[in-house]
């Protein structure tokens, strides 16, 4: 393995950490309705578990309401059960062929809980990024000691500095995502 390949792997791992955080934050509730809030809810239908977005069309007709129109109207009750099991604090109402969700305003305590949860997710993403740095640095140290790849101490230090720059950039992205989501949650 060469140093450039190690750098590429480290960057890919860091990108995956940031992307996973971005995906997870879409499911965190803010004060207004969003299709992202329920699209990945798991629903048991047709003998298998599927994401809600693959079973229904999700729209937001009003800022405080989510409307779910199942492709197969017979799955409306299973969709409602899946939403209840997801623990989102939403009460689905089956209305014939559709499922309606009213998104109530968040209480102050719930806002604090969600903010703490978002911060914890951000820390997990940073841990992923730091683990990628550790793995890359370990690989670079092994290359320095290896006879197959001839890297000087200065070259290894340069690569490690580049890895640290990647860490700073990706941690900055995590900080931005977390602060924007906390601002969304805090907005009344």
Rosetta silent file (secondary structure, phi, psi, omega in degrees, C-alpha in Angstrom):
SEQUENCE: XXXXXXXXXXXXXXXXXXXXXXXXXXXXXXXXXXXXXXXXXXXXXXXXXXXXXXXXXXXXXXXXXXXXXXXXXXXXXXXXXXXXXXXXXXXXXXXXXXXXXXXXXXXXXXXXXXXXXXXXXXXXXXXXXXXXXXXXXXXXXXXXXXXXXXXXXXXXXXXXXXXXXXXXXXXXXXXXXXXXXXXXXXXX
SCORE:     score description
SCORE:     0.000 S_00000001
   1 L     0.000  138.210  179.002    0.000    0.000    0.000 S_00000001
   2 L  -103.073  166.400 -175.952    1.339    3.457   -0.812 S_00000001
   3 H   -61.799  -36.027 -179.417    0.850    6.705    1.130 S_00000001
   4 H   -65.018  -38.839  177.664   -1.549    8.206   -1.423 S_00000001
   5 H   -64.972  -39.573  177.273   -3.817    5.177   -1.151 S_00000001
   6 H   -62.606  -43.008  178.992   -3.729    5.508    2.642 S_00000001
   7 H   -63.367  -42.211 -179.655   -4.677    9.180    2.382 S_00000001
   8 H   -63.828  -43.991  178.725   -7.551    8.355    0.029 S_00000001
   9 H   -62.490  -41.651  179.430   -8.884    5.664    2.357 S_00000001
  10 H   -63.134  -43.852 -179.741   -8.696    8.035    5.335 S_00000001
  11 H   -64.952  -40.680  178.283  -10.559   10.746    3.445 S_00000001
  12 H   -62.237  -42.060  179.444  -13.249    8.290    2.309 S_00000001
  13 H   -63.927  -39.412  179.388  -13.771    7.071    5.887 S_00000001
  14 H   -67.512  -41.508  178.233  -14.076   10.672    7.107 S_00000001
  15 H   -61.558  -40.847  179.067  -16.541   11.519    4.325 S_00000001
  16 H   -62.762  -39.096  177.877  -18.650    8.497    5.263 S_00000001
  17 H   -62.113  -43.975  179.671  -18.747    9.697    8.884 S_00000001
  18 H   -68.017  -41.184 -179.093  -19.953   13.153    7.855 S_00000001
  19 H   -66.220  -39.064  177.434  -22.477   11.713    5.381 S_00000001
  20 H   -63.009  -42.119  177.569  -23.875    9.341    7.993 S_00000001
  21 H   -61.316  -44.926  179.966  -24.331   12.271   10.389 S_00000001
  22 H   -58.467  -42.706  179.679  -26.096   14.265    7.670 S_00000001
  23 H   -64.526  -45.299 -178.436  -28.424   11.311    7.045 S_00000001
  24 H   -66.402  -37.554 -178.538  -29.176   10.826   10.746 S_00000001
  25 H   -66.714  -25.583  178.500  -29.855   14.529   11.335 S_00000001
  26 H   -63.638  -28.131 -178.730  -32.579   14.488    8.682 S_00000001
  27 L   -86.326   -4.103  179.125  -34.595   12.220   10.966 S_00000001
  28 L   -84.441  132.244 -175.284  -34.346   14.543   13.991 S_00000001
  29 L   -75.334  135.716  170.136  -37.491   16.516   14.556 S_00000001
  30 L  -112.190 -167.674 -176.960  -37.503   20.289   14.518 S_00000001
  31 L   -73.886  -11.501 -177.901  -40.502   22.513   15.146 S_00000001
  32 L  -121.572  159.930 -177.648  -41.891   22.085   11.637 S_00000001
  33 L   -70.646  147.355  178.194  -42.957   19.099    9.570 S_00000001
  34 L  -152.682  138.611  178.683  -40.517   17.466    7.180 S_00000001
  35 H   -63.308  -31.293  179.543  -40.768   14.386    4.989 S_00000001
  36 H   -61.933  -19.022 -179.766  -37.261   13.426    6.149 S_00000001
  37 H   -66.022  -33.229 -174.896  -38.707   12.893    9.597 S_00000001
  38 L  -121.392   -6.610 -171.821  -40.550    9.720    8.569 S_00000001
  39 L   -64.812  -22.657  179.747  -39.162    8.528    5.245 S_00000001
  40 L  -104.576   13.098  175.324  -36.790    6.009    6.862 S_00000001
  41 L   -64.401  134.607 -179.398  -39.318    4.662    9.390 S_00000001
  42 E   -83.740  130.109 -178.447  -39.370    0.860    9.178 S_00000001
  43 E  -124.894  132.969  175.282  -42.753   -0.632    8.278 S_00000001
  44 E   -87.908  107.747  179.400  -43.705   -4.330    8.323 S_00000001
  45 E  -144.264  144.694  178.261  -45.683   -4.897    5.128 S_00000001
  46 L    58.586   29.013  177.898  -45.999   -7.812    2.734 S_00000001
  47 L    78.083   11.462  179.126  -44.046  -10.036    5.135 S_00000001
  48 E  -141.758  163.022  177.556  -40.925   -7.867    5.026 S_00000001
  49 E   -99.765  128.412 -177.746  -39.613   -4.702    6.666 S_00000001
  50 E  -133.408  159.420  171.895  -39.284   -1.696    4.353 S_00000001
  51 E   -70.637  146.897 -179.229  -38.590    2.024    4.586 S_00000001
  52 H   -59.537  -37.266 -177.046  -41.760    4.102    4.548 S_00000001
  53 H   -63.218  -21.216  178.047  -40.588    6.027    1.477 S_00000001
  54 H   -86.883   -8.863 -178.793  -40.680    2.819   -0.574 S_00000001
  55 L  -108.601  -13.790 -173.070  -44.304    2.146    0.431 S_00000001
  56 E  -156.021  162.474  172.873  -45.893    5.591    0.171 S_00000001
  57 E   -93.036  129.528 -176.774  -45.702    9.129   -1.128 S_00000001
  58 E  -112.266  124.373  178.790  -44.860   11.563    1.676 S_00000001
  59 E  -129.727  162.515  177.830  -45.894   15.214    1.389 S_00000001
  60 E  -123.313   87.381 -177.152  -45.988   18.231    3.696 S_00000001
  61 E   -71.539  -26.439  178.927  -49.197   20.151    2.859 S_00000001
  62 E  -137.300  160.077 -179.421  -48.850   22.450    5.898 S_00000001
  63 L   -62.778  -18.135 -178.439  -45.925   23.392    8.154 S_00000001
  64 L  -115.818   17.080 -176.619  -47.391   21.298   10.984 S_00000001
  65 E  -141.363  141.448  174.479  -48.691   18.297    9.030 S_00000001
  66 E  -118.217  131.550  179.925  -47.276   15.320    7.130 S_00000001
  67 E  -114.110  126.456 -178.207  -49.527   13.465    4.690 S_00000001
  68 E  -116.459  118.983  178.812  -48.673    9.895    3.742 S_00000001
  69 E  -111.224  103.281 -179.933  -50.410    8.339    0.737 S_00000001
  70 E   -63.451  143.289  175.409  -49.621    4.594    0.530 S_00000001
  71 L   -64.932  -33.838  174.949  -49.135    3.187   -2.956 S_00000001
  72 L  -116.313  107.532 -175.682  -51.305    0.298   -1.742 S_00000001
  73 H   -55.978  -21.257 -179.577  -54.100    1.689    0.493 S_00000001
  74 H   -70.548  -12.553 -178.973  -54.345   -1.640    2.370 S_00000001
  75 H   -92.270    2.795 -176.498  -50.956   -0.905    4.026 S_00000001
  76 H   -56.928  -41.678 -178.928  -52.178    2.275    5.789 S_00000001
  77 H   -68.084  -39.304  177.571  -52.641    0.502    9.133 S_00000001
  78 H   -65.194  -37.362  177.488  -49.182   -1.109    8.979 S_00000001
  79 H   -63.059  -44.780  178.785  -47.687    2.303    8.189 S_00000001
  80 H   -61.010  -41.027  178.428  -49.434    3.818   11.228 S_00000001
  81 H   -64.283  -41.076  178.980  -48.094    0.987   13.422 S_00000001
  82 H   -62.398  -40.455  179.148  -44.567    1.527   12.095 S_00000001
  83 H   -66.996  -40.445  177.910  -44.715    5.241   12.892 S_00000001
  84 H   -63.330  -41.550 -179.845  -45.960    4.507   16.415 S_00000001
  85 H   -68.324  -25.515 -176.696  -43.130    1.991   16.968 S_00000001
  86 L   -68.122  -18.292  177.068  -40.532    4.480   15.722 S_00000001
  87 L    69.076   36.997 -179.583  -40.968    6.573   18.881 S_00000001
  88 L   -85.391   -8.192 -177.047  -41.076    9.923   17.131 S_00000001
  89 L    78.504   21.221  179.388  -43.729   11.293   19.448 S_00000001
  90 L  -111.361  143.318 -179.176  -46.183   11.578   16.558 S_00000001
  91 L  -108.809  102.885 -178.738  -49.722   10.207   16.613 S_00000001
  92 E   -71.679  139.655  175.683  -50.719    8.847   13.181 S_00000001
  93 E  -117.898  115.781  178.492  -54.363    9.154   12.135 S_00000001
  94 E   -80.486  121.031 -175.292  -55.515    6.723    9.460 S_00000001
  95 E  -121.196   76.863 -178.070  -57.963    8.613    7.275 S_00000001
  96 L    70.117 -105.106 -177.192  -59.315    6.081    4.784 S_00000001
  97 L   -98.264   -0.621 -178.182  -56.523    5.674    2.237 S_00000001
  98 E  -124.668  165.231  175.032  -54.082    8.149    3.816 S_00000001
  99 E  -123.061  126.167  179.370  -52.203    8.602    7.075 S_00000001
 100 E  -108.405  139.107  175.515  -52.006   12.074    8.595 S_00000001
 101 E  -123.794  122.397  172.961  -49.419   13.175   11.130 S_00000001
 102 E   -93.662  128.706 -179.049  -49.802   16.379   13.075 S_00000001
 103 L   -98.582  102.852 -179.037  -46.450   17.696   14.214 S_00000001
 104 L   -72.384  156.663  176.449  -47.014   19.434   17.547 S_00000001
 105 L   -64.134  148.975 -178.739  -44.701   22.239   18.635 S_00000001
 106 L   -79.680  140.912  174.976  -41.741   21.074   20.694 S_00000001
 107 L   -78.604  165.508 -179.992  -41.659   21.788   24.421 S_00000001
 108 H   -60.720  -41.753  179.410  -38.598   23.436   25.949 S_00000001
 109 H   -64.988  -41.800 -179.646  -37.487   20.181   27.601 S_00000001
 110 H   -65.278  -37.130  176.705  -37.883   18.228   24.369 S_00000001
 111 H   -60.775  -42.398  179.449  -35.818   20.853   22.524 S_00000001
 112 H   -64.712  -41.528  178.964  -33.032   20.398   25.089 S_00000001
 113 H   -62.724  -45.162 -179.931  -33.200   16.595   24.732 S_00000001
 114 H   -64.927  -39.443  178.082  -33.035   16.803   20.945 S_00000001
 115 H   -62.468  -42.877  178.040  -30.147   19.269   21.099 S_00000001
 116 H   -63.357  -39.180  178.745  -28.235   16.914   23.408 S_00000001
 117 H   -64.149  -41.643  178.666  -28.965   14.040   21.037 S_00000001
 118 H   -63.719  -41.953  178.287  -27.672   16.052   18.075 S_00000001
 119 H   -62.655  -40.047  178.649  -24.477   16.900   19.981 S_00000001
 120 H   -64.054  -40.375  177.325  -23.981   13.211   20.798 S_00000001
 121 H   -63.150  -39.776  177.602  -24.398   12.313   17.112 S_00000001
 122 H   -62.386  -40.999  178.158  -21.827   14.968   16.250 S_00000001
 123 H   -64.033  -39.576  177.859  -19.385   13.472   18.757 S_00000001
 124 H   -61.963  -41.284  178.832  -19.895   10.025   17.220 S_00000001
 125 H   -64.183  -40.218  178.423  -19.085   11.449   13.792 S_00000001
 126 H   -65.033  -37.034  177.882  -15.929   13.073   15.195 S_00000001
 127 H   -62.860  -41.158  177.154  -14.902    9.742   16.737 S_00000001
 128 H   -60.082  -43.911  179.744  -15.270    8.124   13.303 S_00000001
 129 H   -63.452  -44.602 -178.937  -13.094   10.857   11.805 S_00000001
 130 H   -67.630  -34.623  175.998  -10.444   10.488   14.519 S_00000001
 131 H   -64.139  -38.339  177.213  -10.422    6.702   14.096 S_00000001
 132 H   -63.610  -39.493  178.022   -9.708    7.207   10.389 S_00000001
 133 H   -63.224  -46.150 -179.137   -6.813    9.508   11.364 S_00000001
 134 H   -58.638  -46.056 -179.395   -5.453    6.898   13.793 S_00000001
 135 H   -63.204  -41.476 -179.923   -5.615    4.157   11.155 S_00000001
 136 H   -66.081  -43.970  179.871   -3.924    6.345    8.539 S_00000001
 137 H   -63.360  -38.753  179.000   -1.161    7.406   10.935 S_00000001
 138 H   -64.684  -42.714  178.869   -0.566    3.785   11.943 S_00000001
 139 H   -64.240  -39.888  178.745   -0.320    2.756    8.281 S_00000001
 140 H   -65.240  -40.125  177.495    2.112    5.608    7.583 S_00000001
 141 H   -62.918  -39.497  178.555    4.291    4.570   10.540 S_00000001
 142 H   -66.830  -34.980  178.160    4.365    1.009    9.217 S_00000001
 143 H   -66.807  -35.856  179.779    5.388    2.286    5.772 S_00000001
 144 H   -64.601  -37.945 -178.069    8.264    4.226    7.312 S_00000001
 145 H   -82.714  -20.387 -175.279    9.560    1.043    8.986 S_00000001
 146 L   -73.575  150.309  176.050    8.848   -1.174    5.975 S_00000001
 147 L   -84.975  -22.928 -177.435   11.498   -2.104    3.439 S_00000001
 148 L   -68.699  -42.066 -177.506    8.929   -2.220    0.592 S_00000001
 149 L  -112.557  123.515 -178.322    8.037    1.479    0.723 S_00000001
 150 L   -97.881   98.700  177.152   10.859    3.934    1.219 S_00000001
 151 L  -118.388  132.765  176.780    9.521    6.909    3.143 S_00000001
 152 L   -81.296  167.634  178.790   11.724    9.248    5.078 S_00000001
 153 H   -60.623  -39.368  179.809   10.761   10.599    8.481 S_00000001
 154 H   -67.037  -38.359  178.124   10.067   14.014    6.918 S_00000001
 155 H   -64.621  -42.627  178.750    7.797   12.506    4.251 S_00000001
 156 H   -62.514  -42.201  178.936    5.817   10.647    6.892 S_00000001
 157 H   -62.408  -39.718  177.713    5.483   13.850    8.924 S_00000001
 158 H   -62.679  -44.063  177.991    4.221   15.648    5.811 S_00000001
 159 H   -64.523  -40.595  179.113    1.612   12.964    5.175 S_00000001
 160 H   -64.431  -35.992  175.910    0.546   13.041    8.839 S_00000001
 161 H   -64.202  -39.308  177.557    0.139   16.817    8.573 S_00000001
 162 H   -64.143  -40.315  177.628   -2.070   16.268    5.514 S_00000001
 163 H   -61.956  -41.855 -179.833   -4.156   13.744    7.469 S_00000001
 164 H   -64.423  -35.794  176.295   -4.553   16.290   10.261 S_00000001
 165 H   -63.797  -40.517  176.110   -5.773   18.880    7.730 S_00000001
 166 H   -60.575  -42.292  179.948   -8.388   16.371    6.558 S_00000001
 167 H   -61.468  -46.780 -179.748   -9.466   15.878   10.171 S_00000001
 168 H   -59.784  -44.361 -178.425   -9.807   19.634   10.718 S_00000001
 169 H   -63.725  -46.520 -177.780  -11.849   20.065    7.551 S_00000001
 170 H   -71.411  -36.375  175.811  -14.227   17.196    8.297 S_00000001
 171 H   -65.937  -33.661  174.931  -14.631   18.122   11.962 S_00000001
 172 H   -62.753  -40.385  177.198  -15.506   21.632   10.767 S_00000001
 173 H   -63.404  -41.254  178.849  -18.235   20.157    8.574 S_00000001
 174 H   -62.489  -46.206  179.472  -19.565   18.189   11.563 S_00000001
 175 H   -58.664  -42.848  179.788  -19.584   21.336   13.725 S_00000001
 176 H   -63.204  -47.451  179.543  -21.483   23.230   11.031 S_00000001
 177 H   -59.918  -45.039 -177.995  -24.085   20.476   10.628 S_00000001
 178 H   -65.593  -45.672 -177.541  -24.588   20.176   14.400 S_00000001
 179 H   -66.830  -37.369  177.447  -24.871   23.927   15.001 S_00000001
 180 H   -64.704  -41.129 -178.845  -27.341   24.373   12.106 S_00000001
 181 H   -68.935  -39.880  178.338  -29.522   21.530   13.405 S_00000001
 182 H   -65.352  -36.648  176.584  -29.453   22.844   16.977 S_00000001
 183 H   -64.135  -41.718  176.741  -30.426   26.276   15.649 S_00000001
 184 H   -61.021  -43.016 -179.006  -33.346   24.664   13.773 S_00000001
 185 H   -66.072  -39.082 -176.764  -34.431   22.854   16.928 S_00000001
 186 H   -75.038  -23.067 -179.323  -34.157   25.987   19.058 S_00000001
 187 L   -68.499  124.086 -178.253  -36.171   28.148   16.673 S_00000001
 188 L   -91.275    0.000    0.000  -39.702   28.448   18.007 S_00000001
